[in-house]
Structure formats: C-alpha cells, structure tokens
Amino acid sequence: MKIFVGNLSFGATEDTVRSLFDTHGTVDRVSIITDRDTGRSRGFAFVEMNNGSEAQNAIAALNGREIGGRPLTINEARPKVDHGFGDGAFRANSGPRGTQARW
C-alpha cells in the first residue's frame, strides 16, 4: 500500500520518515518528493508498505502526529490522475516560468 505523508518539515530525511513507520510494520520504500529546480524537499513523501493492515495501523496512529512543530497529514495515496496530456512531451504553455509559446 502506498501512503501519502504531508506537511513534513523541509529538513526531514528518508531515515526519519522510515523510523516513524518502522514501529508499525515493514517499510519497503520511502520517497521524499523534491523540487526539480532547487532539489529541496517539497514537504511531502510517499511510504510503501506491503502489509495492508500494518499500513492502515500506521495511518491511524500517525495521522495528525506533530513532528518538528508540524502536524502530519497521513492517508492512503490516491492513484496518479492522467489528465490526457500523454507523456508530457509537449505543452502549449511550457515556456520558461509560465510564458506561452508564440506561434
């Protein structure tokens, strides 16, 4: 099961997130999402746990828990939505910093 972890401190590491969830079961993977331009954390992560009941227990136990002065938002991750743009190779408004393509 893939779990969304939101409102993370920007200084959180994969190890700190893993240690939160390890007490509730086996963690297969932790992915902290970073900004592609700066490389800094975007304040959320995904945790993958194979055992569904362990994952549900972790969600129930950790949602709202305060870490670093921030209450975590933890829930089952929703599937990524395909907006019908294909692989994203072409976007009409994809110029630098939001400028529109000129035809």
Number of C-alpha atoms within 10 A of each C-alpha: 15 19 20 18 24 19 17 23 17 14 10 16 16 14 9 12 19 18 12 14 22 15 11 18 17 15 20 14 13 21 16 19 14 15 10 9 6 8 9 13 18 17 17 20 22 20 23 21 22 14 13 13 13 19 24 17 13 21 20 13 13 20 15 15 14 13 14 12 9 13 16 20 17 23 19 16 14 9 7 6 6 8 7 7 9 9 7 9 7 9 11 10 12 13 11 8 7 8 10 12 11 7 4
